[in-house]
Amino acid sequence: MAQYLEITQVKSAIGRRPGARGTLRALGLKRIRHTVVHEDTPVIRGMVNKVAYLLEVRPATEKS
């Protein structure tokens, strides 16, 4: 059974590096308090680590 991550943007991307803003968009996050669910893969983990100071991450049991 695949593991999932529930990723929520908790801080604004305004004034951040273009790479950080692009990473948020690549994760599918569009605004503060927007939540997405992704499969827990090394690629997603790397993206989350790059902008961890803007996010809150929780394990999710299934993709909804």
URTA-V883150 format. One line per field, one symbol per residue. ss: DSSP state (~ for helix, > for strand, _ for the rest). phi: phi as a letter, one per 30 degrees, with the letter a starting at -180 (. if undefined). burial: + if it has 24 or more other C-alpha atoms within 12 Angstrom, else -. Layout:
ss: ???
phi: ???
burial: ???
This chain:
ss: ___>>>>>>________~~~~~~~~~~_______>>>>>__~~~~~~~~~_~~~>>>>>>____
phi: .dcbcccbdcbdcdideedddddddddjdcadidcbbbddbeddedddddbedcbbbbdbdadc
burial: ----+++++---+------++-++--+-+-----++++++---+--++--+--++++-------
